[in-house]
Amino acid sequence: MADSETELWRIEARAFRVPLVPFTHNFWALVDAGGAVVEQLHGLAVDPRTGKAKAIGWSAHLLLAVRGAGFLWALQPGQPTAVCARGREAEVMPRWLAAAAAIPAMNALGLRYPNLWQHGLRANSNSVFSTFGLIMGFDAPARLLPTLAPGVKLVVSRELVERYRFRPPSTG
């Protein structure tokens, strides 16, 4: 058992402040017991021809869910953060892995990234954030961070949420 709160792993909701606008790109971070971000979950606009992620997406791009450690651009000092789960690695990882397991099915939907004026109407990167949050068992991910995140109230697929949702082990 960990001796203090700082020795526990965490799943954090985080917001990348988009330069020059009041909006954020929300994502998930897995933080180890030493405080290092070891992995992230994002929704990104990806050019289907090149496979490269785009800072600003539009309808020629795909909306893809991604997992990895190399998204250093997303980590900003003082960024809005909410700790959503805390515990030993073995307690936190099942939630994280439930969301990660949904990535192939989410990407198989073949969703197009919305144009800028459609972000409140069609799923975007913030909708992927909300979908991952529901899969990990967090109620109302759209309300976790005090930010303006267009699309955060939308869910990519309720069916995927139900299929992959983290279910805590029974205690009885």
Residue, then its C-alpha position, 0 to 999 in steps of 0.5 A: m500500500a502507498d504511504s502517501e497520496t503522491e505515491l499513487w498512480r492517477i488518471e487525469a483529465r487535462a486541457f490544452r489551451v489552444p493558442l489565440v482562441p478561448f478554447t481547449h483540446n481536452f485529453w486524458a493523462l496517465v500519471d505514474a507514482g513519481g508524477a510523470v505522464v506516462e501515456q495520453l489518450h486523445g482524439l485528433a484530426v488526421d490526414p487520411r493520405t499522410g497519416k499525420a495529425k493536424a493542429i486544426g482539423w476539417s472535413a477532409h480529415l479523419l477523427l481518430a482516437v490515439r494512445g501514446a506517450g509522445f504528445l509532448w505538445a499537449l503538456q502545458p505548465g499550469q494547464p487545467t487538470a482534474v484528478c479523476a482516479r487515484g490508486r495503486e497501478a493495479e487499481v488504476m490501469p483497468r480503467w485506462l485499458a478499458a478506454a484503450a481497448a475501444i480505440p480500434a472500434m472507435n476508429a473503425l467508425g470512419l468519422r470525419y473531423p468537423n469543419l470549424w463551424q460544426h464543432g458543437l454539432r458533430a463529434n470532434s476531439n473533445s467528443v473523443f475525450s468525453t467518450f473515453g471518460l464515460i468508458m473509464g467510468f467517470d460520470a459527466p466528463a464534460r463537466l470535469l474541467p472549467t474550460l470552453a471545449p466545443g464538442v465536449k457534450l457529444v459522445v462518439s458512440r453510446e454503443l461503444v461506451e456500453r461495450y467497453r465501459f469499465r466495470p469495477p470488480s464486485t466486492g461481494 
